[in-house]
Amino acid sequence: MLHLDDILPLTDFKRQTAAAVEHMHTTGRPLVLTVNGRAELVVHDAKAWQSLQNRLEQAEAAAALSSGLNDVARGDTVEVGDAIANLRQRHGLAR
């Protein structure tokens, strides 16, 4: 959720960088920097950004696992030997 307190003109960010960084550390939220009233940049502290990246990776892994489990439930599977043979053929790998 975007808070109005997290929107800042780029010129203000340049003038008050230390205060802006402190705001991000305190809130854990990114800042949206504007140029001529339009959102142009998003600035995030490294720790919060990494946390967001970790959550995204976990969500993607969970979605992939769910998709795989759905394939198995539907019986949409391939024998291991056939899968390896298909991969070797597709990528031109020798036995």
N, C-alpha and C positions, 0 to 999 in steps of 0.2 A: 504494500500500500504506500502510495506516495503522499508524503506530508508537505504541506506548504512551507514548513520550516526548512525543508531539504532542497529548495529551489533557490539558486543564487546566480546573479549575473556574473559572467566570467570576469569582468573588471573588478567586482567586489572580491571574488575569490583571489585574484592576483594581489589585491591590497591587503586582504585579511586571511592569508593562507593559513597561518598558525591557528587562528580561531576556527576556520573551516575544518581543518584536520582534527582539532579537538572535538568539534561537533560530531564528526564521523566516528571518532573513537568512543565518545560518550553514548551516542544513539545506536551505533552498529549499523546505521543505514547509510546508503550512498547519497551523494549530492548530485543534483541535476544542475548543470551549468548552462546558462542561456546566453545567447548572442542575439541582440536586437529583439529580445522577447521570445525567442524560439529556443526550444531545447536543442542543444548541440552536443553536449558531452555528459557522461556519467562518470563520477569519480568515486572510488570505493577504497576503503583501507584494505591492506593486503590480507589481514587475518579474516575479516568478514568475507572478502572475495573468495579466499580459499575455502571457507566453510560453505559458501554457496556452490562452488565447484564440486566439492565433495558430495553435497546433497544431490546435485544434478547427476553425477556419476552413479550414485546409489539408485536414483530413480530410473536411469537408463538400464542399469543392470537388472533391476526388478522387472522392468517391462520386457527385457529380453528373456528372462527366466519364465515369466508368465506366458509369453508367446511360445516358448519351447514346450512348456507343460501342456498348453492347448494343442500343439501339434501332436504330442504323444497321446493325449486323450482322444484325438480324432483318428489316430492310427496313421498319421502322415509322417512316417519315419522311413529310414533307409538302413539296411544292414551295414555294419561297420566296414566290412570288406568291400562292399559296393561303393560306399562313400569314399574310401581311400582310393580305390581304382578310378573313380570319377575325378577326384582331385588331381591325381597323377596325370591323367589324360588331359584335363583342362589346362594344367600348368606345364605340360611337357616334361614331367619328371620321370626319370628312369626308375626301374624297380630296384 
